[in-house]
Structure formats: C-alpha cells, structure tokens
C-alpha cells in the first residue's frame, strides 16, 4: 500500500468508524455466536496471493462484527497463530487446530515471551519436585534452579532470570557464535553434580549481535533427555522461516517446549505483535490461572474455548490478531516471502561491496538481513568511524562486540529500502572512512 492508497483507505476507515458509532444502538450488545463460530468462516491457511482491501473489510462486517470484541478477538487470534504456524511449517503439536495440547498466543514482545516461558518452566519443575518430595519448600527449590543461554543471547534472557529470581548461566559459543550441544551438556552435568537443578534453556535463532544460530539439533535432544524446558527465541530471524530456503534454520523446533518470534520485526505487522507457541498450553495456564468470580463465564469449563488471560502476564489484551489478518491477506504468503527475499538479497549486495574493499572485513556469516563488518584496524578506529557515521545522521548503525572486536552492524530493515539506498549508504561510509584515515595520518 503506497502513500496515496493509504490516504484513501485511512479516510474510508474514519468513515467506517464514524458510521459504526452513529449506528451503535442498532447493534446487538451481547453476541449470540457459539464457541468455535469463526474458524469455519475463514480458510484454514493464509492465502498465497494478495487479496483486496474491499474483500477484507467486507469480511470484517460479516465475520468479525457478529462476534463483537471478546469471542472474535480470541478466535481470530487462535486461527491467525495457526495460519502463521503453517507458514513456518511448525510441527502439528504447536497448532491449535490439531486438537492436541498446544497452541499459539500473541505476546507483546520476545522479552515477554521469554519471561512467560521461564515462569511456566519454573512452576512446572517446582511442582514436579514437590510432588516427589513434599517436604521441599519453594524457597529451597528456587535457590537451586539454574537456566542457560548462549553468551550471544539477548539481554532480555538475563533480565527474565532477574525477574524470575533464578540463576542464568551463559554457555560459551563456538567459532560461529553458536551454542553447541557439547558445551551445554558439560554445563548441565557440572551443575547437577554441584547440587543445582537445571530447568530452562533458551536457544537463540538469529542472535542480536551477529544473527548466529544456536545448534538446535544438538541442543534439543539434550534438553529432552534432561527434562529441561527448551525455549526458542527467534525474535528477528523467525520471519525468514516462511521461505522454504530458510526453513532449515528452524530444524529441531520439534524438541522445543515453546517457540517465539516477532512478526512486528520483519513481517510487516505493526508493533506490538510477538508470536509464541507452546506444546502444552497447560504449562502456561498452570502457572498463571486464577478465576475470581468477576471473570468467570459460562463456557470456561467446557473445554470449547481458549482463555488467553491465562497465557500471559497482563489480564487485559488488545485485538492484535486483526492486524495479522489484514497483513497476511493484503500481501499473501508469496508477497511476504518476496519481501524477505528482497532484504536478504540487499544484505548480500552490501556484503559484496564490503568484501571488494581491502580496508574492510566481514566479521560473521551473512545469512539473512544483517551484515557485521569493520575497518581493518583497531577497535578505536572503528569506534571513531561509527561516531562519524552516526554524527552525520544520514544512516544509523548499531555496534556490537564479537569476542575482542568492536564491530559495525548494517541491517536491512526498512519496508521501502532499495538497492540505491544500499549503494548510497556504502558510498557514504567510504567517504567518511577516507576522511577518518586521512585525519589519522596527519
């Protein structure tokens, strides 16, 4: 949707809302639809080709409005998470439509999803241990619990440990900045021998510093064997898995207890929208479920509905699945795949420009839309270059440390980015580099 069409649709939407408000007294206050009403009314999977805005708005009135806010909000979320799960080729155990114990929920962020998973895992292991040994107190268990992630994991993992009151240990990554099974196994055995209780592992697919991928096929079986909850954080990279050529990066997801990525990062859905799936919904509801009288409803014990307030930290929630529905239909799966592929292609174009310049080096494998590079030289030189780049305010780069090196990160992440922008950015970087090196020679 270009700016011209956005203006047109925006004005139409204002009219739609105004008409709704003017005619609100004619609408039914309480919906008379039955649980499960929505799923038969829409396709089982996302469309491959784009659909029209008019068709979607027609369906809003025909499908969403009869369910008012509450059942429609819940039921569309369940179906959208199944749509997205199918795009990723997730195992059926994670899909609600399979009739099993799993399903998806929209969280606010990947940080929130990690915390929810950690708290659910903490509750699960605590109850298991207390069932086996009733004399154990929660406090005595808590002080021995330990969780693990790669030393490349996002700081939100450490923060989840702080909030959850448990130890978080960093597993040293390998030469490609990935967590390997052997390093995790060694840490688990060492901590068990010391009387600690390993209970939670976060595997990162697409780390923040350099978009590296922990080895799921090694880490997964170890977690299963040790009865440790495995959570996969693919906040950025997960969107790429809708493309068959990148789906192998998700191999091993079948070992996970929970999986999360952010459609609001790279799948054209506006913030906030973080997609989280679990194999056993009871693991979440068992940790967060409370039922005061004022929140009870007639279908809550029927098994017919999903009550998402038991899957998350807040009680209230927004109708976030509606924007997923619009995006998936407006672009179609093929359109979303083309968007991802274009960004990856542009990142490789930038990588090629860097490799052609003997003054620079590539610092990590370029897999998706992130290029980690640096000026061949000292960390101080690269820090000075970054300062010049960001001070010029034409482009913005965020750095990272990879081992002992100070590294610049070039991320392709704008909806409207083109090859010309990449070329222009590299020209700008080269000009500033020349200025920097000339000044340092004086």
ChimeraX attribute file (.defattr): number of C-alpha atoms within 10 A of each C-alpha:
attribute: neighborCount
match mode: 1-to-1
recipient: residues
	/A:1	10
	/A:2	7
	/A:3	8
	/A:4	9
	/A:5	10
	/A:6	11
	/A:7	12
	/A:8	10
	/A:9	15
	/A:10	12
	/A:11	11
	/A:12	12
	/A:13	13
	/A:14	11
	/A:15	12
	/A:16	13
	/A:17	11
	/A:18	12
	/A:19	11
	/A:20	13
	/A:21	10
	/A:22	10
	/A:23	10
	/A:24	11
	/A:25	9
	/A:26	8
	/A:27	12
	/A:28	11
	/A:29	9
	/A:30	11
	/A:31	15
	/A:32	10
	/A:33	13
	/A:34	12
	/A:35	17
	/A:36	16
	/A:37	14
	/A:38	20
	/A:39	17
	/A:40	8
	/A:41	12
	/A:42	12
	/A:43	10
	/A:44	14
	/A:45	16
	/A:46	21
	/A:47	16
	/A:48	15
	/A:49	14
	/A:50	17
	/A:51	16
	/A:52	11
	/A:53	14
	/A:54	10
	/A:55	11
	/A:56	16
	/A:57	15
	/A:58	11
	/A:59	14
	/A:60	14
	/A:61	11
	/A:62	12
	/A:63	19
	/A:64	20
	/A:65	14
	/A:66	19
	/A:67	22
	/A:68	17
	/A:69	14
	/A:70	11
	/A:71	22
	/A:72	25
	/A:73	18
	/A:74	23
	/A:75	22
	/A:76	23
	/A:77	23
	/A:78	24
	/A:79	25
	/A:80	25
	/A:81	26
	/A:82	26
	/A:83	22
	/A:84	22
	/A:85	23
	/A:86	18
	/A:87	19
	/A:88	19
	/A:89	14
	/A:90	20
	/A:91	14
	/A:92	18
	/A:93	19
	/A:94	29
	/A:95	25
	/A:96	22
	/A:97	17
	/A:98	13
	/A:99	11
	/A:100	14
	/A:101	15
	/A:102	21
	/A:103	26
	/A:104	27
	/A:105	25
	/A:106	28
	/A:107	25
	/A:108	22
	/A:109	21
	/A:110	24
	/A:111	20
	/A:112	18
	/A:113	31
	/A:114	26
	/A:115	22
	/A:116	23
	/A:117	29
	/A:118	26
	/A:119	23
	/A:120	22
	/A:121	24
	/A:122	24
	/A:123	18
	/A:124	18
	/A:125	21
	/A:126	20
	/A:127	15
	/A:128	11
	/A:129	15
	/A:130	14
	/A:131	11
	/A:132	9
	/A:133	10
	/A:134	10
	/A:135	9
	/A:136	13
	/A:137	12
	/A:138	13
	/A:139	9
	/A:140	10
	/A:141	17
	/A:142	19
	/A:143	13
	/A:144	17
	/A:145	21
	/A:146	22
	/A:147	24
	/A:148	24
	/A:149	24
	/A:150	26
	/A:151	17
	/A:152	27
	/A:153	27
	/A:154	18
	/A:155	11
	/A:156	15
	/A:157	23
	/A:158	22
	/A:159	15
	/A:160	22
	/A:161	20
	/A:162	13
	/A:163	11
	/A:164	15
	/A:165	15
	/A:166	19
	/A:167	18
	/A:168	20
	/A:169	16
	/A:170	16
	/A:171	21
	/A:172	17
	/A:173	19
	/A:174	13
	/A:175	9
	/A:176	13
	/A:177	23
	/A:178	25
	/A:179	28
	/A:180	21
	/A:181	20
	/A:182	12
	/A:183	15
	/A:184	23
	/A:185	16
	/A:186	11
	/A:187	18
	/A:188	23
	/A:189	13
	/A:190	12
	/A:191	15
	/A:192	13
	/A:193	10
	/A:194	10
	/A:195	10
	/A:196	18
	/A:197	19
	/A:198	24
	/A:199	23
	/A:200	26
	/A:201	26
	/A:202	24
	/A:203	28
	/A:204	27
	/A:205	25
	/A:206	24
	/A:207	23
	/A:208	19
	/A:209	21
	/A:210	26
	/A:211	25
	/A:212	24
	/A:213	23
	/A:214	28
	/A:215	19
	/A:216	26
	/A:217	16
	/A:218	16
	/A:219	24
	/A:220	25
	/A:221	17
	/A:222	19
	/A:223	23
	/A:224	14
	/A:225	8
	/A:226	13
	/A:227	13
	/A:228	21
	/A:229	26
	/A:230	28
	/A:231	28
	/A:232	30
	/A:233	27
	/A:234	24
	/A:235	27
	/A:236	23
	/A:237	27
	/A:238	26
	/A:239	25
	/A:240	25
	/A:241	20
	/A:242	21
	/A:243	18
	/A:244	13
	/A:245	10
	/A:246	18
	/A:247	17
	/A:248	10
	/A:249	20
	/A:250	22
	/A:251	14
	/A:252	16
	/A:253	18
	/A:254	19
	/A:255	21
	/A:256	25
	/A:257	26
	/A:258	27
	/A:259	28
	/A:260	29
	/A:261	26
	/A:262	26
	/A:263	24
	/A:264	20
	/A:265	20
	/A:266	24
	/A:267	21
	/A:268	19
	/A:269	20
	/A:270	14
	/A:271	14
	/A:272	16
	/A:273	22
	/A:274	23
	/A:275	25
	/A:276	30
	/A:277	28
	/A:278	25
	/A:279	23
	/A:280	16
	/A:281	22
	/A:282	17
	/A:283	21
	/A:284	21
	/A:285	17
	/A:286	14
	/A:287	19
	/A:288	18
	/A:289	15
	/A:290	12
	/A:291	10
	/A:292	7
	/A:293	7
	/A:294	6
	/A:295	8
	/A:296	11
	/A:297	9
	/A:298	6
	/A:299	13
	/A:300	13
	/A:301	9
	/A:302	8
	/A:303	9
	/A:304	11
	/A:305	16
	/A:306	21
	/A:307	15
	/A:308	20
	/A:309	15
	/A:310	19
	/A:311	28
	/A:312	23
	/A:313	16
	/A:314	12
	/A:315	9
	/A:316	8
	/A:317	15
	/A:318	12
	/A:319	15
	/A:320	21
	/A:321	23
	/A:322	16
	/A:323	16
	/A:324	24
	/A:325	19
	/A:326	18
	/A:327	20
	/A:328	26
	/A:329	21
	/A:330	20
	/A:331	22
	/A:332	18
	/A:333	22
	/A:334	15
	/A:335	17
	/A:336	24
	/A:337	20
	/A:338	14
	/A:339	18
	/A:340	22
	/A:341	18
	/A:342	16
	/A:343	23
	/A:344	21
	/A:345	15
	/A:346	23
	/A:347	24
	/A:348	17
	/A:349	15
	/A:350	22
	/A:351	20
	/A:352	12
	/A:353	15
	/A:354	21
	/A:355	13
	/A:356	10
	/A:357	11
	/A:358	9
	/A:359	13
	/A:360	16
	/A:361	18
	/A:362	18
	/A:363	18
	/A:364	19
	/A:365	15
	/A:366	17
	/A:367	18
	/A:368	23
	/A:369	24
	/A:370	26
	/A:371	26
	/A:372	23
	/A:373	22
	/A:374	25
	/A:375	21
	/A:376	13
	/A:377	12
	/A:378	12
	/A:379	16
	/A:380	10
	/A:381	18
	/A:382	22
	/A:383	17
	/A:384	13
	/A:385	22
	/A:386	23
	/A:387	12
	/A:388	16
	/A:389	20
	/A:390	13
	/A:391	11
	/A:392	12
	/A:393	9
	/A:394	11
	/A:395	15
	/A:396	14
	/A:397	13
	/A:398	12
	/A:399	18
	/A:400	14
	/A:401	13
	/A:402	15
	/A:403	10
	/A:404	7
	/A:405	14
	/A:406	19
	/A:407	27
	/A:408	24
	/A:409	20
	/A:410	22
	/A:411	19
	/A:412	21
	/A:413	15
	/A:414	10
	/A:415	12
	/A:416	8
	/A:417	13
	/A:418	13
	/A:419	15
	/A:420	10
	/A:421	13
	/A:422	18
	/A:423	15
	/A:424	13
	/A:425	18
	/A:426	17
	/A:427	13
	/A:428	16
	/A:429	18
	/A:430	16
	/A:431	12
	/A:432	17
	/A:433	21
	/A:434	13
	/A:435	13
	/A:436	16
	/A:437	12
	/A:438	10
	/A:439	9
	/A:440	9
	/A:441	6
	/A:442	5
